Amino acid sequence: MTETARTGFFHKKSLGVDSMGIKKTMYLSDYLADGSGQLVLNTISGLVGQITYFYTDKIGVAAGAVATVLFIAKIADAFA
């Protein structure tokens, strides 16, 4: 059996080693996928921070109440 047949259709070539002799473990597509995921997570975190600031400092709602509402919304979103 050939190498491609054993690993399936999506066989990727070997990455080799970097300039210091350490074996590479990630492809460029892996870096791009990880970076896009981190971008989304940081965007959501920033928006939650802005919402919390708006409700506590501009509207005057207690921080505990804002946290409870956001927590309930997150739990409801997990099951929806």
HUKAZI-V995139 format. One line per field, one symbol per residue. phi: phi as a letter, one per 30 degrees, with the letter a starting at -180 (. if undefined). psi: psi as a letter, one per 30 degrees, with the letter a starting at -180 (. if undefined). Layout:
phi=???
psi=???
This chain:
phi=.dddddcjdcdcdddibddcicddbbddddddddddddddddddddddddddddddccdjddddddddddddddddddcd
psi=kleeeefaehkklkfalafggkkkfkleeeeeeeeeeeeeeeeeeeeeeeeeeeeeeeegkkeeeeeeeeeeeeeeeef.
